[in-house]
Amino acid sequence: MRRSPGGALAAALVVAATAVAVVSQPISATAAGSDPYAWKNVRIDGGGFIPGIVFNPGEKNLIYSRTDIGGAYRWNQTSQSWTPLLDWVGQDDWGHNGVLSLAADPVDTTRVYAAVGMYTNSWDPNNGAILRSADKGATWQQTNLPFKVGGNMPGRGMGERLAVDPVNDKNVYFAAEGGNGLWRSTDFGVTWAKVANFPNVGNYVQDPTDTNGYLNQNQGLSWVTFGAAGRIFVGVADKDNPVYTSADSGATWSRIAGQPTGYLAHKGVVQGDYLYIATSDTGGPYDGAAGEVWKYQISTGAWTNISPTPVADRYYGYSGLTVDTLHPGTLMVATQISWWPDAIFFRSTDYGATWTRVWDWTSYPSRSKRYTLDISANPWLDFNNTSTAPEESPKLGWMNESLQIDPFDSNRLLYGTGATLYGTTDLTKWDSGATFTIKPMAKGIEETAVLDLASPPTGAPLVSALGDVGGFYHADLDTVPANFHDTPSLGSNTSLDFAELSPSFFVRVGNNAAAPHIGVSSDGGKNWYQGQEPSGVTGGGTVAVGADANAVVWSPAGTGVYYSTTRGSSWTASTGLPAGAIVESDRVNPKTFYGYANGSFYSSTDGGATFTASAVTLPTTGRIHLKAVPGIAGEVWVASSTGLLRSTDAGKTFTKVTTVAEGINVAFGKAAPGATHPAVFLVGTVDGVDGVFRSDDTGASWLRINDDKHQYGNMGDALTGDPRIWGRVYLGTNGRGILYADRTGPAPSPSSASPSPSSPSPSTSVSPSTSVSPSPSTSPSTSGGCTAAYKVTGSWSGGFQGEVTVTNTGTTASTGWTVKWTWTGGQTVTQSWGGTAVQSGTAVTVTNASYNGALASGASTTFGFLGGTTGTTNPVPSPVSCSRTP
């Protein structure tokens, strides 16, 4: 489905930002280094529109596919998966992830071309380009065009607009949109010039009155294909003049006499002496109510209507069109849009004289089918539906603009839909009356728009909020989930959050056309039930869950900000925070929430009932993301067009990280070995370089963790670290799905990690119930070859945060350690990091984590924990013992 340009557009259109008022000195930082990482897809498989599939007719199993916002891919026959080819596209040229057309060179099969650009209106600030590769898309060179290209514009399923002359492969043609005409390169795509004598630039516009610039574009020329030597055919988005030809290699052009009119020719395919065209009444890809299929005999000039069904008897146009090059006269065509009860494919083995359907009516509402649809590899494709006849779930598809028979194998057919790429390897069973099997063949293609991500400390490693398909509970990152979020289904999910100290509780919100707009989970995001919602809600907005799950703050579209103390079953209007604000929860103090709106920072200390603006001034332009730090009360970071800001006093003041020129998003993950502060992840610009970065010392220094081959141009609106695996980050993109990345280099020794600057504990003004305890430590016991120094680093009503420093006092290195104490004030451990804490009665035992047990003589490490209190005191335990191994 159509997706908006999202945050990438906002970043691209940034103007001067409001200055940031701070009261502390900037954090100085050194130049960014790098840390090697391996980047992988969080597997969903598909999730978006596949407008084009291109088989190279010169090499077996060399297949390409294109997407409207997620780049291009090449098929890997061995792994039966797709390899992304445009992950190197960066933030400055994010629109080049929209691929309007692909062309494969049938002579030198190492060559491939792509016409890239996402929007022809103001949403994309850049012109389009033609990319060329001489190594099957492993690397590319670029020639910029003097106009825009619309890989995600109406009509993007027509084509292919790029084509290589099979007689002289130096010649490459591009049929442009927007009234820009026909273009040609005579040097393998290096330079391009307009074909000045091509007579028609097209005139079809979907909606001339559209004011946002999306539907009022001239869809221009739609495809180029070749016949015998010197013969070229070009499709034009002109219902009165849909097809032109040249018989002299482009020296002269003419409208083909006798051609059908009244429709747009979506596809044109040559087989021997025939040109076949599939037509529809609109440019698609979402609509189309009538059309025809025609055959043109090149040698005689005769046109024949070979439409499978008379126009009066149908409700769809035609688009996907393919021929079997191994069997002349065999061709297939697909409905452009047949929403009900399903898509229809037609097949002819006699040049279109007669046709059979992939399914037929029997006794209504029953249908007989020539196929079996097996979605076991991607079970979510049933869209959580159990349809009633005559509809079925899963469907064959919709938006079937791409349909291709393998030129080397008559049994293989691939076709695209609005959600995935399907295929079969036993197609010819159709002709014998046997049943053939269709399966998803989208492994490696990740085309979702990611709007939010959460990685809780327990449960699934990741829960996602996505456009169109809603989002998933990712129990295994390398396995396709069985279903997406449902019951309720919220359409595009815009935001989700969990309770940091009770992470089984989740809330998600979305842009459903009507209620519901909210779902609630009590099992970590696996299963959901529908929450109630305030009146006037029209969209998801943002949502924040209090640290202990006893408060939820929701800033939906269509109305103001609300809070709930009943887990979403009732709502009360918040005061002091403007409608449309971004909301976030403190990850330690259950009563503290934060908000951002129009350059102002807000905080609440009463569970979201009232908000108060701080005195600081924050940026007002670009993408704004604010995140609170797990395990540290009152620490909030803000990423914006002017950089990265950090507050350690609940937003009263902010400190600027000087080397971060732009911050798109910020997130936190497990602390590095030897560090106490969670790792900080940034999508932004450090030392003049755009990228994904990690800091293990609260921004004092940065490591770039992506590289120039993994830039994911439309990235960053969703970002989170993993609280359980140091270094792991989850990155959301707008069109390239979810990526997760892990370090590939050796882990540093605990002593080599940079120390974290001390974080001030929140002052009493953060929350009326908050008081800061002193930080006493026990007299360390040395009898076990190590010492353990215990201190309270922050406290609030009903809870506190502690930290223990373990030091190896022996003369040899340790391989592990154990710390023990007994509480006397009724305290309980609720969460730990940097060590595994077990409590039995009042006795607590903590053993080292996998990475910090090995301590050199004299070396130290720390672990932290959150605790609960039942009384008014929180006495420090004594003694705190430490023993080491060996």
DOZA-263039 format. One record per residue (C-alpha): residue number from 1; x, y, z. Coordinates in steps of 0.5 Angstrom, whole numbers. Each point is the difference from the previous one (the first is absolute). Layout:
   num       X       Y       Z
   NUM       X       Y       Z
...
//
This chain:
   num       X       Y       Z
     1       0       0       0
     2       2       7      -1
     3       4       3       6
     4       2       7       1
     5       7       2       0
     6       0       0       8
     7       6       3       4
     8       5       0      -6
     9      -4       5      -3
    10       0       4       6
    11       7       0       1
    12       2       1      -7
    13      -4       7       0
    14       3       2       7
    15       1       8       0
    16       3       4       6
    17      -2      -3       7
    18      -1       4       6
    19       6       1       4
    20       1      -5       6
    21       0       3       7
    22       5      -4       5
    23       3       2       7
    24       5      -5       0
    25       7      -1      -4
    26      -1      -4      -7
    27       3      -7       1
    28       6       0      -4
    29       1      -6      -5
    30       6      -3      -4
    31      -1      -2      -7
    32      -4      -6      -2
    33       4      -7      -1
    34      -4      -6      -2
    35      -2      -7       2
    36      -1      -5      -5
    37      -7      -3       0
    38      -4      -5      -4
    39      -7       3      -2
    40      -6      -5      -1
    41      -7       0      -2
    42      -5      -1       6
    43      -4      -5      -4
    44      -7       2      -2
    45       1      -2      -8
    46      -3       5      -4
    47      -5       5       3
    48      -1       5      -6
    49      -2       1      -8
    50       5      -4      -5
    51      -2       4      -6
    52       6      -3      -5
    53       3      -7      -1
    54       6       0      -5
    55       3      -7      -3
    56       6       1      -4
    57      -1      -4      -6
    58       7      -1      -1
    59       2      -4       6
    60      -4      -5       4
    61      -2       2       7
    62       2       7       0
    63      -6       4       2
    64      -1       7       3
    65      -6       3       4
    66      -2       7       1
    67      -4       3       6
    68      -3       7       0
    69       3       2       7
    70       5      -5       2
    71       5      -1      -6
    72       2      -6      -5
    73       2      -7       1
    74       3      -5      -3
    75      -2      -8       0
    76       5      -5       3
    77      -2      -7      -3
    78       4      -4       6
    79      -3       4       6
    80      -6       1      -4
    81       0       7       3
    82       1       7      -2
    83       6       4       1
    84      -1       8       1
    85       3       4      -5
    86      -1       7       2
    87       2       0       7
    88       6       5      -1
    89      -5       6      -2
    90       0       5       6
    91      -4       5       3
    92       2       6      -5
    93      -3      -5      -6
    94      -5      -3       4
    95      -5       0      -6
    96       5      -5      -4
    97      -4      -5       4
    98      -6       1      -4
    99       2      -4      -7
   100      -5       1      -5
   101       3      -5      -5
   102       6      -5      -1
   103       3      -2      -7
   104       5      -6       0
   105       5      -1      -6
   106      -2      -6      -4
   107       7       0      -3
   108       5       2       5
   109      -4      -3       6
   110       5       3       5
   111      -4       7      -2
   112      -6       2       4
   113      -3       7       0
   114      -5       3       5
   115      -4       7      -1
   116      -1       3       7
   117      -4       5       4
   118      -6       0       4
   119      -4       6      -1
   120      -1       5      -6
   121      -3       5       5
   122       3       4       6
   123       0      -6       4
   124       7      -2      -3
   125       5       6       0
   126       4      -4      -5
   127       0      -1      -8
   128       0      -7      -2
   129       6      -4      -2
   130       2      -6      -5
   131       4      -5       4
   132       5      -5      -4
   133       3      -6       2
   134       5      -5      -3
   135       0      -5       5
   136      -7      -2       1
   137      -2       6       5
   138       6      -2       5
   139       3       7      -2
   140      -3       6      -3
   141       1       7      -4
   142      -5       5      -1
   143      -2       5      -5
   144      -4       6       3
   145      -6       2      -4
   146      -3       7      -1
   147      -7      -2       2
   148      -3      -4       6
   149      -2      -8       0
   150      -6      -2       3
   151       1      -7       3
   152      -5       0       5
   153      -5       5      -5
   154      -6      -3      -3
   155       1      -4      -6
   156       6      -3       3
   157      -2      -7      -2
   158       0       2      -8
   159       6      -2      -3
   160       6      -2      -1
   161       2       7      -2
   162       7      -2       0
   163       2      -4      -6
   164       7      -3      -3
   165       0      -1      -7
   166       2      -7      -1
   167       3       1      -7
   168       5       6       2
   169       0       0       8
   170       3       6       0
   171      -6       3      -1
   172      -5       1       6
   173      -7       3       0
   174      -4       4       5
   175      -7       2       0
   176      -1       5       5
   177      -6       3       3
   178      -2       7       1
   179       0       2      -7
   180       8      -1       0
   181      -1      -4      -6
   182       5      -6      -3
   183       7       0       2
   184       6      -4      -3
   185       7      -2       2
   186       5      -2      -5
   187       6      -2       5
   188      -3      -5       5
   189      -4       5       4
   190       6       5       1
   191      -3       6      -4
   192      -7       1      -2
   193      -4       4      -4
   194      -7       2      -2
   195      -3      -4      -7
   196      -2       7      -3
   197      -4      -3      -5
   198      -4      -4       4
   199      -7       3      -1
   200      -4      -1       6
   201       1       1       8
   202      -6      -3       2
   203      -6       4       3
   204      -4      -5       5
   205       0       3       7
   206      -4      -3       6
   207      -3       6       3
   208       2       7      -3
   209      -4       3       6
   210       5      -3       5
   211       3       5       5
   212       5      -4       3
   213       4      -2      -6
   214      -1      -7       0
   215      -5      -2      -5
   216       0       6      -5
   217       7      -2      -3
   218       0      -2      -8
   219       1      -7       0
   220       4       1      -6
   221       3      -6      -4
   222      -1      -7       3
   223       5      -6      -3
   224       5      -1      -5
   225       1      -7      -4
   226       3      -3      -6
   227      -2      -4      -6
   228       5      -2      -5
   229       6       4      -2
   230      -2       7       0
   231      -7      -1       2
   232      -1       4       7
   233      -7       1       3
   234      -2       5       5
   235      -6       1       5
   236      -3       7       1
   237      -5       2       5
   238      -5       3      -5
   239      -6      -4      -1
   240      -1       2      -7
   241       7      -1      -2
   242       3      -6       5
   243       5      -3      -5
   244       6       2      -4
   245       5      -3      -4
   246       6       1      -4
   247       3      -5      -5
   248       7       3      -1
   249       3       0       7
   250      -3       7       2
   251       1       4      -6
   252      -7       1      -1
   253      -6      -1       4
   254      -8      -1      -2
   255      -6      -2       4
   256      -2      -7      -2
   257      -6       0      -5
   258      -7      -3       2
   259       2      -1       8
   260      -5       0       5
   261      -2       6       4
   262      -4       2       6
   263       5      -3       5
   264       8       0       2
   265       4      -5      -2
   266       3      -3       7
   267       5      -5      -3
   268       3      -2      -7
   269       3      -6      -2
   270       3      -3      -6
   271       0      -7      -2
   272       2      -2      -7
   273      -4       4      -5
   274      -5       2       5
   275       0       6       5
   276      -5      -1       6
   277      -3       6       4
   278      -4       0       6
   279      -4       6       2
   280      -4       3       5
   281      -4       6       1
   282       4       3       6
   283       8       0       1
   284      -1      -4       6
   285       2      -3       5
   286      -6       0       4
   287      -5       1      -5
   288      -2      -2      -7
   289      -8      -2      -2
   290       1      -2      -7
   291       5      -1      -5
   292       2      -5      -6
   293       5      -4      -3
   294       3       0      -7
   295       4      -3      -5
   296       4       4      -5
   297       3      -4      -6
   298       6       3      -2
   299       1      -2      -7
   300      -7       1      -2
   301      -2       6       4
   302      -6      -3       3
   303      -3       1       7
   304      -5      -5       3
   305      -4       0       7
   306       2      -6       4
   307      -3       2       6
   308      -1      -6       5
   309      -7       3       2
   310      -4       5      -4
   311       0       7       4
   312      -7       0       1
   313       0      -6       5
   314       6       2       4
   315       2       5       5
   316       8       0      -1
   317       5       3      -5
   318       6      -4      -2
   319       7       1       2
   320       5      -6       2
   321       2      -3      -7
   322       5      -5      -2
   323       2      -5      -5
   324       3      -7       0
   325       6       1      -5
   326       1      -8       0
   327      -7      -1      -3
   328      -2       5      -5
   329      -8       2       1
   330       0      -1       7
   331      -1       6       4
   332      -3       2       7
   333      -4       7       2
   334      -2       2       7
   335      -5       4       3
   336       2       7       2
   337      -4       0       5
   338      -6      -5       2
   339      -1       1       7
   340      -6      -4       1
   341       0      -6       1
   342       8      -1      -3
   343       5       2      -5
   344      -1      -4      -7
   345       5      -3      -4
   346      -1      -2      -7
   347       4      -4      -5
   348       0      -2      -7
   349       4      -5      -4
   350      -3       2      -7
   351       2       8      -1
   352      -6       2       4
   353      -5      -3      -4
   354      -3      -4       6
   355       2       1       8
   356      -1      -4       6
   357       0       3       7
   358       4      -1       6
   359      -7      -1       4
   360      -7      -1      -2
   361      -7       1       3
   362      -4      -7       1
   363      -6       1       4
   364       0       7       3
   365       3       1       5
   366       5      -6      -1
   367       6       1      -5
   368       4      -6      -3
   369       8       2       0
   370       6      -3      -5
   371       4       2       6
   372       2      -1       7
   373       3       6       4
   374       5      -2       6
   375       2       6       4
   376       3      -5       6
   377       6       4      -2
   378      -3       7       2
   379      -6      -2       4
   380      -2       7       1
   381      -2       1      -7
   382      -7      -2       2
   383      -1       7       3
   384      -3      -4       6
   385      -6      -1      -3
   386      -5      -6      -1
   387      -4       3      -6
   388      -6      -3      -2
   389      -2      -3      -7
   390       1       3      -6
   391       6       3       3
   392       6      -3       3
   393       6       1       5
   394       5       0      -3
   395      -1       4      -6
   396       3      -1      -7
   397       2       7       1
   398      -2       7      -3
   399       4       5      -3
   400       2      -5      -5
   401       5       4      -5
   402       6      -4       0
   403      -1      -7      -3
   404       6      -4      -3
   405       1      -7      -3
   406       7      -2       1
   407       3       0      -8
   408       4      -6       2
   409      -5      -4       4
   410      -7       0      -2
   411      -2      -3       7
   412       2       6       4
   413      -4       6       0
   414       1       6       5
   415      -5       5       1
   416      -1       6       5
   417      -5       3       4
   418      -2       5       5
   419       3      -4       6
   420       5      -5      -3
   421       3      -4      -6
   422      -3      -6      -1
   423       3      -6      -5
   424      -1      -7      -3
   425       5      -5      -3
   426      -6      -4      -3
   427      -4       4      -4
   428      -1      -4      -6
   429      -4      -5       4
   430      -5       6      -1
   431      -1      -3      -7
   432       0      -7       2
   433      -6       1       4
   434       4      -2       7
   435       1       5       6
   436       6       4       0
   437       3       3       7
   438       1       8       1
   439       4       2       6
   440       3       6       2
   441       7       1      -3
   442       2       7       4
   443       6      -2       5
   444       4       5       0
   445      -4       6      -2
   446      -2       4       6
   447      -5       6      -2
   448      -3       2       6
   449      -1       7       2
   450       2       0       8
   451      -3       5       4
   452       3      -3       7
   453       4      -5       4
   454       0      -3       7
   455       5      -5       3
   456      -2      -1       7
   457       5      -3       5
   458      -4      -7       0
   459      -5      -3      -5
   460       1       0      -7
   461       6       4      -2
   462      -4       5      -5
   463      -7       2      -1
   464      -1       5      -6
   465      -5       5      -2
   466      -1       0      -8
   467      -4       4      -5
   468      -5      -4      -4
   469       1      -7       3
   470       0       3       7
   471       6      -4       4
   472       3      -6       3
   473       2      -4       6
   474       7      -2      -2
   475       1      -6       4
   476       6      -2      -5
   477       3       5      -4
   478       2      -5      -5
   479      -7      -3      -1
   480      -6       3      -3
   481      -6       1       5
   482      -6      -4      -1
   483      -4       6       1
   484       0       8       1
   485      -3       4       5
   486      -8      -2       0
   487      -6       1       5
   488       0       5      -1
   489       2       2      -7
   490       2       7       0
   491       3       1      -7
   492       6       4       0
   493       3      -1       7
   494       3       7       2
   495       3      -1       7
   496       1      -5       5
   497       3      -1       7
   498       1      -4       6
   499       1       1       8
   500       7      -1       1
   501       0      -3       7
   502      -6      -4      -2
   503       1      -2      -8
   504      -5      -5      -1
   505      -5       6       0
   506       0       4      -7
   507      -4       5      -4
   508      -1       1      -7
   509      -4       5      -4
   510      -1       1      -7
   511      -3       4      -6
   512      -7      -4      -1
   513      -5       3      -4
   514      -5       0       5
   515       1      -3       8
   516       3      -4       2
   517       7       4       0
   518       3      -3       6
   519       2      -7       3
   520       3      -3       6
   521       4      -6       2
   522       1      -4       6
   523       5      -5      -2
   524       6       4      -3
   525      -4       2      -7
   526      -2      -7      -2
   527      -7       1       1
   528      -4       6       0
   529      -7       2       2
   530      -4       7      -2
   531       1       6       5
   532      -5       5       1
   533       1       7      -3
   534      -2       7       1
   535      -5       3      -5
   536       3       4      -6
   537       6      -5      -1
   538       2       0      -8
   539       7      -3       0
   540       5      -3       5
   541       5       5       1
   542       5      -2       6
   543      -1      -4       6
   544       4      -1       7
   545      -1      -5       5
   546       2       2       7
   547       6      -4       3
   548      -4      -5       4
   549      -6       0      -4
   550      -5       4       4
   551       0       6      -5
   552      -1       1      -7
   553       1       6      -4
   554      -3       1      -7
   555       0       6      -5
   556      -4      -3      -5
   557      -2       4      -7
   558      -7       4       0
   559       0       2       7
   560       4       2       6
   561       5      -4       5
   562      -3      -5       5
   563       2      -5       6
   564      -2      -6       2
   565       1      -4       7
   566      -4      -6      -2
   567       4      -3      -5
   568      -4       4      -6
   569      -7      -2       2
   570      -2       7       2
   571       4       7      -2
   572       0       7       4
   573       3       6      -4
   574       7       2       2
   575       1       8       1
   576       6       4      -2
   577       2      -4      -6
   578      -2       2      -7
   579      -4      -4      -5
   580       5      -4      -5
   581       5       0       5
   582       5      -6       0
   583       0      -4       7
   584       5      -4       3
   585       1      -3       7
   586       5       0       5
   587       3      -7       0
   588       1       0       8
   589      -5       4       3
   590      -7      -2      -1
   591      -3       7       1
   592       4       3      -5
   593      -1       2      -7
   594       3       5      -5
   595      -3       3      -6
   596       2       4      -6
   597      -4       5      -4
   598       2       6      -4
   599       7       1       3
   600      -2      -1       7
   601       2      -5       5
   602      -5      -2       5
   603       0      -5       6
   604      -6      -3       4
   605       2      -3       7
   606      -7      -2       2
   607      -1      -6      -6
   608      -2       5      -5
   609      -6       3       3
   610       4       7      -1
   611       6       2      -4
   612       4       6       2
   613       5       4      -6
   614       7       0       2
   615       4       7      -2
   616       4      -3      -5
   617      -1       1      -7
   618       1      -6      -5
   619       0       0      -8
   620      -7       0      -4
   621       2      -3      -6
   622       2      -6      -3
   623      -1      -7       3
   624       0       0       8
   625       1      -6       4
   626       0       0       8
   627       2      -6       4
   628       1      -1       7
   629       5      -5       2
   630      -1      -7       4
   631       2       0       7
   632       2       7       1
   633      -6       4       2
   634       0       7      -3
   635       5      -1      -6
   636      -3       2      -6
   637       3       1      -7
   638      -3       4      -6
   639       2      -1      -7
   640      -1       6      -5
   641       2       3      -6
   642       5       4       4
   643       3      -6       3
   644       0      -4       7
   645      -2       3       7
   646       0      -4       6
   647      -3       2       7
   648       1      -3       6
   649      -5       4       4
   650      -6      -2      -3
   651       0       5      -5
   652       2       6       4
   653       6       1      -4
   654       3      -3      -6
   655       7      -1      -2
   656       2       0      -7
   657       5      -5      -3
   658       4       4      -4
   659       2      -5      -6
   660      -7      -2      -2
   661      -2       5      -5
   662      -7      -3      -1
   663      -3      -5       4
   664      -6      -4      -4
   665      -1      -5       6
   666       3      -3       7
   667      -1      -6       4
   668       3      -4       5
   669       3      -7       1
   670       4      -5       5
   671       6       4       3
   672       7      -2      -3
   673       4      -5       4
   674       3       4       6
   675      -5       6      -1
   676      -6       2       4
   677      -4       4      -5
   678      -4      -3      -5
   679       3       0      -7
   680      -2       6      -4
   681      -2      -1      -7
   682      -1       6      -5
   683      -3       1      -7
   684       3       6      -2
   685       6       4      -3
   686       7       0       4
   687       6       3      -2
   688      -3       2      -7
   689      -2      -8      -1
   690      -7      -2       0
   691      -1      -7       3
   692      -2      -4       6
   693       4       1       6
   694       1      -3       7
   695       3       3       6
   696       2      -4       6
   697       2       6       4
   698      -6       5       0
   699       2       3      -7
   700       7       2       2
   701       2      -4      -6
   702      -3      -4      -6
   703       1      -6      -4
   704      -4       0      -7
   705      -3      -7       0
   706      -3       0      -7
   707       5       1      -7
   708      -1       3      -7
   709      -3      -6      -2
   710      -6       0       5
   711      -2       7       0
   712      -8      -2       0
   713      -2       7      -3
   714      -7       0       3
   715       2      -2       7
   716       0       2       7
   717      -7       2       2
   718       0      -6       4
   719       6      -2       4
   720       1      -4       7
   721       6      -4       3
   722       0      -7       3
   723       0       0       8
   724       2      -7       0
   725       6       0      -5
   726       5       5       0
   727       1       4      -7
   728      -6      -3      -3
   729      -4       5      -4
   730      -7       0      -3
   731      -1       5      -6
   732      -7       2      -3
   733       0       2      -7
   734      -5       3      -5
   735      -1      -5      -5
   736       6      -5       2
   737      -3      -3       6
   738       3      -1       6
   739       8      -2       1
   740       4      -2       6
   741       7       0       1
   742       5      -3       4
   743       8       1       1
   744       4      -5      -3
   745       7       3       3
   746       3      -3       7
   747      -3       3       6
   748       4       4       4
   749       2      -1       7
   750      -4       3       5
   751       6       5       2
   752       0       2      -7
   753      -7       3       0
   754       0       7       1
   755      -3       2       6
   756      -7       4       0
   757       0       7       3
   758      -4       0       6
   759      -7       1      -1
   760      -4       5       5
   761      -5      -3       4
   762      -7       3      -1
   763      -1       6       4
   764      -6       0       5
   765      -4       5      -5
   766       0      -6      -5
   767      -6      -3       4
   768      -3       2       6
   769       1      -7       3
   770       7      -1      -2
   771       6       1       5
   772       7      -1      -1
   773       4      -5       4
   774       7       1       2
   775       5      -5      -3
   776       3      -4       6
   777       4      -6      -2
   778       1      -6       5
   779       7      -1       3
   780       2      -5      -6
   781       2      -7       2
   782       7      -3      -3
   783       0      -7       3
   784      -3      -3      -7
   785       6       4      -4
   786      -5       5      -2
   787      -4       6       3
   788      -7       2      -1
   789      -2       8       1
   790      -7       1       0
   791      -4       6      -1
   792      -7       3      -1
   793       0       5      -6
   794      -7       2       0
   795      -6      -1       3
   796      -8       2       0
   797      -6      -2       4
   798       0      -8       0
   799       6      -1      -4
   800       7       1      -1
   801       6      -1      -4
   802       7      -3       2
   803       7      -1      -3
   804       5      -5       3
   805       8       1      -2
   806       4      -7       0
   807       7       1       0
   808       5      -6      -1
   809       5       0       6
   810       3      -6      -1
   811       7      -1      -4
   812      -2      -4      -5
   813      -6       1      -5
   814      -7      -2       1
   815      -5      -4      -4
   816      -6       2       4
   817      -3       3       6
   818      -6      -1       5
   819      -2       6       5
   820      -5      -1       5
   821      -4       4       5
   822      -6       0       5
   823      -5       5       0
   824      -3       2       7
   825      -5       5      -3
   826      -5      -4      -4
   827       3       2      -7
   828      -1      -4      -6
   829       4      -1      -6
   830      -4       2      -6
   831       5       0      -6
   832       8      -1      -1
   833       5       2      -5
   834       7      -2      -1
   835      -1      -6       5
   836      -5      -5       1
   837      -4       1       7
   838      -4      -5       4
   839      -4       1       6
   840      -2      -5       5
   841      -3       3       6
   842       4       6       2
   843       6      -3      -3
   844       3       3      -6
   845       5      -4      -5
   846       3       3      -6
   847       4      -3      -5
   848       4       3      -5
   849      -2       1      -8
   850       3      -4      -5
   851       5       6      -2
   852       2       2       7
   853       2      -6       4
   854       7       1      -3
   855       4       5       4
   856       7       1       0
   857       3       2       7
   858      -2       6       2
   859      -5       1      -5
   860      -7       2       1
   861      -7      -1      -3
   862      -7       2       3
   863      -7      -2       0
   864      -7       3       1
   865      -7      -1       2
   866      -6       2       2
   867      -4      -1       6
   868      -6       1       4
   869      -2       2       7
   870      -5      -1       4
   871       1       5       6
   872       3       7       1
   873       7      -2       0
   874       5      -3      -4
   875       6      -3       4
   876       6      -2      -3
   877       2      -7       1
   878       6      -2       4
   879       4      -4      -1
   880       1       0      -8
   881       4      -6      -1
   882       4      -2      -7
   883       3      -6      -2
   884       4      -2      -6
   885       1      -6      -5
   886       5      -3       0
//
